[in-house]
Amino acid sequence: MKFLDQAKIYVRSGDGGDGVTAFRREKYIEFGGPDGGNGGRGGDIVFEAVPNLNTLIDFRYTQHFRARKGGNGAGSDRTGAAAQNVVIKVPIGTQIFDDDKETLLADLDEAGKSITLCRGGDGGFGNANFKSSTNRAPRRSDKGWPGEERWVWLRLKLIADVGLVGLPNAGKSTFLSVVSAARPKIADYPFTTLHPQLGVVRLSMTEEFVVADIPGLIEGAHEGTGLGDRFLGHVERCAVLLHLIDGAAGDVVETWRTIRHELAAYGGGLADKPEIIALNKNDAMTPREASARKRALEKASGAPVMLISAATRQGVPELLRAIQTQVTAIRKDEEDPA
């Protein structure tokens, strides 16, 4: 299934049903009086987050959603039927923006979370609603209230515990394929990964976390260079950033600074997230090169650096354990800030 993380759709709730003018006319009943019923309520437009979706591709082919009008009233004080709501199911992590793409209307970040975006119109009153001691035969009935309509933007931000960041060809997709059941495309050229990938890492029966692999960043990504930084939104919800650096590529310190600069330029709190640095492709370096580059990177970043090789799985179990420990601690703090 093709991945799509942004879509624009039109939604319109249903109009309310019309009230009617009717009078009770039965044999032997001299003064029947008004008995026109009210109209029914129009259908609402409801968005709901469901766990079995991970793309917005369906909204490329269906872009207009309209709820039905409420039923009209009838004689004998019969109220019109209320129209059914239109429930639009979206992936967990979907954000709903107004047409200006800036005003956030809803953030459906949990399974089952829903929002009524457009309310259906109320039904109009029938003439039975207007009878009084001074107006015993009203001939007034109201039309139903119109529904609401609007264009909205849907933007998906994947829910993951760990976000993989780094330059193209840093080995992110290889790492994801090794530690999870995900099968991303792997090739020896830049920007092999064109859209985010998710993988579930299970360390034991009770320990697991979700990793999000996004397309590689390059210098100037926040200005649109390469694939830009639009996919960084998928790691905004992550607890930890795993920064993979190609140790065999040369100047690892400059590589680290380039990615950190792009994270800071993007904003969204990414530069403040906890970061685990891993020097990948240890199998392609001599022991002296690996040691020197590790020390230089630790001095520049002020944080410990782990040596791994995703291709040979060297150092990968230790890295996964460190990630699990940090993710567990952060999620626990989020659940119980005290």
N, C-alpha and C positions, 0 to 999 in steps of 0.2 A: 504494500500500500504506500502510495506517495505521501511524503511528509509535507504538511502545510501548517504554518504556525500563525497565519494572519489572514483574516477574511472580513469582508464588509457585507452586511446583510440588511434587509429592510424588514421591519416588523410592524404589524398593525393589529391592535386588539379589536374585538367586535363591537358594533354599535348595539345600544340597548333596543329592545323591542318596543313597538308603539302601543300606547294605551288605546282603548276603543270606546266609542260612544254606543251604548246599548241600553234598552229598557226591558223590564220584565213585563211580558204580556201573556197572561194566562186567563183562561175562562174562570169567571166568578171572583177574580181578584181585581177589584176596581182600581186601586192605586198601586200598581206594581213597583214603580219607582226605577231609578237608574241601577244598572248592574253590570256596567262595563268594567272588565278587569284590567290590571296593569300589565305592562310589557315585561318580558324577562331580561335578565342581565346578559350583556355580551361577554364573549369569552376573553380570558386574560392571555397574555404572552408570558410564559414562565421559562426561565433558564434553569437547568439542573445539571450538576456535575456528576458524572458516572465514571466508574473505575475501568471500564473495558474499552475506552477510547484513548488514543494518543496522538491524534492529528485532526486538523480542521478541514480535511480534504472534501468532506461531504458538502461543505458550504460553498465550494466552487461551482457545484452543479445545481444546488437549490439555494437561492439567495433571497427569496421572498416568502415571508410567513405571515399569514392572515388568519385571524380567528373568526368564527362565524358570528352572525348577528343573533341577538336574543329573539325568542319567539314573541309574536304579537299577542296582546291580551284578547279575550273573547267574552261573550255574554255570559250570564249566570255567574258573574264574579270570578271568572277563570283567569288566572295569571299565566302569561306566556312562559314557555320553558326557558331556563337559563342555558346558554350555549356552553359547550365544553371548552376547557382551556387548551391552548396549544403549548405543549411541553417540548422545549428544544433541549436536547441532550448534548452536552459538550464535555470535553476531557477535563479531568481534574487539573487545576492550575490555570484555567481560562480566565482572562480578564476582559471585561466589557467596557469599552470606551465610547463616549459620545462621538458624533460625526467629526468633531474637531481633532480627534485622536489624542487629546490631552486630558479631558475630563474623565476620570475613572468613575464608572457607575457601579461596578460590582467586581469582586475578586472571589471566584469560586475555587478556593484552594483546598477544599475537603470533600470527600465523597458524600453525596447526598445533599450537599449544600445547594440551596436554590434561591432564586429571587424573582419576584413578579415585576417585570420591567414595564409593561404596559397593561393598565387595568381596563377591563371592558366597561362600556358605558352602562349606566343604570337604565332600567326600563322606564318608559313614560307612564304617567298615571292615567287610568281610565276614568270615565265620568262618575263612577260610583265613589271615587275618592273626593269629589268636590260637592257632594250633597250636604245640605245644611238645613236648618229650620227655616231659613229665608230663601233658599234656592233648592227646591225639591226636585226639580227636573233639569239639572245641569246638562248642557250639551257640549261641554268642554272636555277634551282629552288631549294628552300631550304626546309628542313624538319622543322616541327614545334618545338618550344622550349619545353623542358620537364617541367612538373609541379613540385611543391614542395611537399615533404613528411616529416612527422615527427611523433614521438610518443609524446603525451602530457598527463599531469595529470590534472584532473578536481577536484577541491576541493570546496565544498559548505560551505559558512559561512552564516547562516541564518540572515535575516534582522529583528532586533527587537529593541525596545526602552529600554526594561528592561531585564536584565539577572538575573535569579535566581541561586544563588550559596549557597552551604552549604554542610554539611556532609550528608551521606545517612540517611534516616529516619528523616530528619529535618522537613518534612511536606511540601516540595516544590510541589510535585504533588497534594497533597490535596489542597494547596493554589491555584494552577492553576485551578483546577476543580471548586473551589468555586467562583473565580472572573471572570471566562470566560466560554465559551461554550465547551472548550476542555475537553476531557474525557480520561486522561492518566490512565494507570494501577496503582492502589493503593493497597499496601499490607504491612503487618507488617514484612518485612525482608529487609536487606540491598540490594541496587542495584536493586530495583524494576524497576526503570527507566533505560532502557538500551540504549536509544537514545533520542535526543532532541525532545521536544514538544513545539509547539507554541500555544498561546492563545491570543485572542483579548479582551481587557478590555474596556468596554464602560461606561463612567460615565454620559454622556449626549449626546444629538444629535450632538454636535460639539466637544466633548472631548473623545478621545480614545487613547490607546497605546497598543503595542504588547509586550507580555511577552514570553521569551524563558526559558524553564526549561531544564536543562542539567543533566546528571547523576551525582550523588553525588561524591564529592572529599574526599579522605582520606589522611592521612599523607604519604608522599612519592609518591603522584600521579604523580609528574613531572618525577619520575624515573620509572614509569610504574606500580606502585602498584595499585591494584584494577582494575578499568577500565582506569586508566591513566588520562592524562589531554588533550587528543586529542580533546575532545568535547568543550574545552574552546574557541576554535576558533569561536564558534557560538555566543559568547558574546563579541567578540572583537569590533563589530560595535555598541554595545549598548550605550545608553547615560548614563544609571544609572545601578549600580549593587544593587540588593536587596539580602542582606545576611540574610538568615533565620537560626536561631539557636534554637535548641531544648532546651527549658528552663528546661524541666523536666529531662534532661539527666545528670545534675551534674555541672561540671566545665565549665561554659559558656565562661569564659575568655580564657581558653586553647583552646576551640573549635574555637573561633574567631581567635586566633593567628595561629592555624593550617591552616585554609583556607587562611588567609592573606599571610602566607609563601608560599603556593602553587601558589597563584596568582602572587606573586613576582618572584618565580622561573620560571613560565611559560613565563613571559615577555609580549610583545605585548601591553604594556601600560595598562594592566588590573589593576595593583596595584595603578595606578594614577587616575582611574575613580572615579567619585562620588559614595559613598556607603551609602545606607540606611540600618540600622541594625534593624531587628525585632526579638524580643524574642517570639518564637512561643510556643504553647501548654500551654497557661496561665491557661486553665481550669484544667490542671494536677498539678498545683502548689498551695500551700497555699499563701495567700496575703503576709505573711512575706517572704517566699522564693522568690516570684516574685519581691518584692521590693528590697531585698538584691542583687539578681542576676542582676537586672537592674542597680543598682548603681555601682556594681563592673564592669560591662561591659562598662558603660559610662566612668568610671574612666580610664579603660585600653585603650579604643578606642579614647577617647577625643571627642566623638560625641554623640548626643542624641539617645536613644534606645526606640523603640516603643514596647509596650506589645500587643500581639494579640493571638487569637486562631482561626486558620483556620477552625477547625471542628465546632465551635459554632459561627463563624463570629464575635467574639468579637474583637473590634479594627480594623477590616479589612477596613471599610469605611474610617476611618481617615488615615490609611496607604495608601490607593489608592489615596486619595486626595493629600497627601504629594508627592507621586510618580508623579502624573500628573503635579503638580506645578513645580517640578524639571525638568521633561522631557520637558515641554513646554519652560522653560527658557533656557535650554541647546540647544534645537533645534533652538530656535530663535537666539541665539548667533552664531550658526553654519551658519545660513543663512545670518546673518548681523554682521560680526565680528566687524565692526566699532561701 
